[in-house]
Amino acid sequence: MRNTIEIIVENIGLSDFNSKLPAPALVEENGGGVLILFSDMDELSTYANSLILPVDQSDEHLRARTALQKALDKVLDENQVVIKSIKAFAKSLASFIFDAEAHREDKLAIFDSLLENIRTCLNSWELESAIKDSIFELGVQTFDPRLDFYQYAHNEADFNFEQIKNRLIKDLLTIRLGLK
């Protein structure tokens, strides 16, 4: 979900990519290690999957691969935190709507309206307004303050808003399918 992913891996050099590791598209020396750039999480995931351990490896090869894999796993784990935050927010929205005092048909109409309003949002502030406007009839929204969704959605410098929005829509659609 990050825009551009920069990973600094200490204690390995460009020479490790010549003989020990497959080289990513963008890698450069950085002090005592390397700086690797990925344009998005899909590119990072594809590269991480290319690091299949060969049968015959030296200690130096294993050290370099382990350091690289550890750095990649950290970013992949952070991405999972964002995905879980989006899913938790989608569940909170659905719970807020379907726990409210209203007829089931009205709740479904509000839920569908919410989905349509989210689809048209161009930035995180429009998204927040669209959510509030869609559910205002049901009362004051009180979401768990531990939800980090808006922290990621509003941070468009580091996170891709379109990917976050699309993931929220996907999670809401999954919930919607379970309502039939």
Secondary structure, DSSP 8 states (H G I E B T S, - for coil): -BSSEEEEEET--HHHHHHTS---SEEEEETTEEEEEESSHHHHHHHHHT----SS--HHHHHHHHHHHHHHHHHHHHHHHHHHHHHHHHHHHHHHHHTSSS-HHHHHHHHHHHHHHHHT--SHHHHHHHHHHHHGGG------TT--HHHHHT-TTTB-HHHHHHHHHHHHHHHHHHT-
